[in-house]
């Protein structure tokens, strides 16, 4: 893969990012919550797009090697993304986001449609009013020490990591050892999940109702949009993406069978083929 890493400063935050490819249109990849970061969700996509595209994948503050003062909300991430694009000199780009990063990508596209050439939303947050497991997330986010306890338990062994991922993916048994170790190594960190815990407190009501829901704004978005969703996503229902595809003026929908909330790592070859075809 041609590329490497970079660091920039946006609104007082140190933003670390991955780079791949040196020629072609720019593509920016936004990761999700939990212990995710630019490499965890996008490892295979970075490699796939390195030939033919200039790829940027930043980590949000509190994830990966990024840090700094930030209110962890979708609105803050949209603002941070705008600053990141300016800092790396991108006036326009194709934008892709998974889960929490999908909401940031969508929010940015709604606010700055002229700057987004194509939009890809993967198991995206921000497309429905209530998360099925939202009330549990909200409760856990307010219990001192519960966050650290959960990630410590998940990091005890590779088998514990697979068990922990069973609430996120379709079939933890089929996960590659590389992916399991990627998750486990991040769960071991002393700050594992803290940024996402703050996001949960800010974005969720006690009954699981969300702060960010763009479902009623989609008809105004004319940016060509690809929606990818795992058919067995246990976190955000696939019906969110189906409804969004019906409301968006220019949309394509791919629902992946035998796939949960992490298509980029559960079905990387299938996902990358769909994404590349859309971008081309």
N, C-alpha and C positions, 0 to 999 in steps of 0.2 A: 504494500500500500504506500503510495506516495503521499507524504504528509507528516504529521507529528502533532505537537501540542503548542498552544499559545496561551498567553495571559493578557488580559486587558482590565482596565478599571472603568466601572460604570456606576455613577451615583454613589461613590464611596465604597463600592463593593469590588472585590477582586474576583474576576470571572475567568476561570480556567476553561479552555475549550480544546476540542480535538479538531484537527484539520486533515483532509484527505483530498487528493487530486489537485492538479495545477491548471487544468484547462477545461473550458466548457462553462455552462451556466451555473450560477451559485445555488446551492441547496442548503438550507439550515434545518437541523434536526433538534427537536426539543424533547427531553426525557420526562419521565413521570415522577411520582412521589415515592414514599417508603424509603428504601436505601438506594434508589436508582441514581444513575448519573449518566453522563454522555456516553461512556463506553459500555456500561451494563446493558442498556436497551439497544444501542445502535452499533455494537461491535461488528456484526456481519453486514449491516447496511453501509457503514463507512467503507468497508472493503469492497463491497459491490459497486458503489457509486464513484470510487476513486478514479476509475477510468471513464472519462467523459464529463465529469462534473467537478466543480470546486465545492467541497463539502465542509460545513462548519457545524460543530455540535457542542454548544456550551453547556456547562453544568450550572444549575441554579445555586445561589449562595446557600451554604449549609449542606451541599451535596458535592461529592468528589473532592476536588481541591479548591473549590470556590468558597468564599466567605465574605462576610460583611453585614452591616446593619440593614435589615429589610423586613418590612411587614409581609408575612407570607400569605399573600392573597393572589387571586388571578389578576386583579387590576395591577398590582405591583409587578407581577411577572410581565404583563403586557408592556408596561412602562420600561422595565429593565431590558426587554427584548428590543424595543425601539432604540435605546441607548447602545446596546450591543451592536446592532446593525450599523449604526453610525460610526462606532469605534473601529470596526473592521472594514469600513468603506463600502457597504452594500446599500445601494439605493433601492434595488429590487432583488427579489429572490423567490425561489420556490420554498415553501415552508411546510414542514411536517412535524406533528407532535403526537406523542402517545400519552394517553390517560390525562394526568394533570397538565402535561405539556400540550396536549391537544386543545384544552380550553384556552391556554395562553395563545396558541397559534390562531385559533378561531377568533378570539377577542381582538388580536392584532389585525387580522384580515378584515374584520368588521369596521375597525377604526381607521385603518390605512389600506383600503383595498387596492389602491394604485401601486402599492409597494409589494404586493404578493402576486406573483405570476401564476402559481398553482398552489393549492392547499391540500394537504393530506392529513386526515384525522384517524388515529389508530386507537380503537377502544376508548374513545374520548370522553373525558369529563366535560360538563357544560352543555350537555344535550338533553338533560332531563331534570325534573324538579326534586326528585327524592332518590337517594341511594339506598338500596335494600339493606346494606350493612352499615349505613350511615349513623344510626343511633348508637350502635356498638362502638364505632370509631370515635364518636363524640364523647362517649362515656370514658373510654380508655384514655383519651387525650387529656382528661381532667383528673385522672388518678395518679398522684405522684409516684414515680418509679415504675409504673406499669409498662411504659414504653421500653425502658432499658431491660426490664425483665423479659419481655417478649422477644426482643432481638437477641439477647444473651442465650435464651433457650434455643432459638433457631440456629445459632452459630455453634452449638455444642458438638455437632458432628455432621457429616454429609447427609446421613440418614435423617437427622433432625431438620436439616435444611429442606430436604425433599418433603417431609411431613408438613413443615410450615408453609411451603409453596402450594400445598394441595388446596388451599383456599383461594389461590390466585390463578393457577393454570388448570388445563383440562386433565392432564395425566402426568403427575410428577415422576412416575416410573420411567417415562420416555425422555425425560430431560437429559441433556448431555452432561457428563461429569464437569465439563468446562463451565457450563452455565451455573450448575449447582455451586461450584467453587467460587465463581464470580460473586454470587449472592452471599455465600457464607463469609467471604473475606470482608465484605462491606458491613455485614451484620456484626462483625467482631469489633468494629470501631467504637470508641468511647462515646462518640456523638451520633451513633446510628439512629436514624429516624427522628431526631429532634426537630429538624426543619419541617418535616411532614406533620409532626405532632402539632406544631404551631399553625400550619395550614389547616388542619382538621378543626382546631379550636376556632379559627377565623371564618371558615367556610361552611360549617355545618351547624344546624339547629339540633336540639335534643331528639327530635323525631326523625332525623335523617334528611330533612329538607335542606337544600343547598342554597348558598348565596349566589353562585354563578350558574345561570341557566339561559343560554342563548337560543333556545328552541323557537321562540316566537320572533326572532330577528333574522332567521335564515333566508326568508324570501327576498330580502334586500341585498343578499350577497351574490354577486355575479361572477366571482372568481371561480374558475374550474376547480372542483373539489372531489377528491377521492376519499371515501369512507371505508375503512377496513375494520372488521370486528370479528372476534372469535365467537363462534356459535354457542360455546359453552362458557362464556365470560361470567364468572360468579360475582363480579363487582359491579359492573355497569351492563345492563341488559342490552342485547343486540338490537332490540326493538328501537332503542334510542337512535342508532345509526340508520335503521330502516326508515324511521319517521323523518329524520334529517334529510335523507336522500330524496324523499318525496317533496320536501319543502324547498330545497335548494334549486335554483334555476338551472344550474349546470353541474350535475353530480353523477358520480359513478359509485357503485356499492359492491364490495366484496365481503361476503360472510364466510369465514373459513371454518370448515367442519373440523372436529377433533382439536379444537383450539380454544384456549381460555383468554385471559386478559393480556397475554404477552405475545402477540403474533410475531414480533420481531425476533424473539428467541425460541418460541415454541415451533414456529413454522418458518424459519428464516429464508429458505430457498423459495418457497411459495410467495412469501411476502415481498421479497426483493424483486421477484419477477413481475409481480403486479405493480409495484411502485415504479420500476424502470419503464414499463410499458406506458404508464400514466405520464411520466415525466417526458417521455420521448414523443 
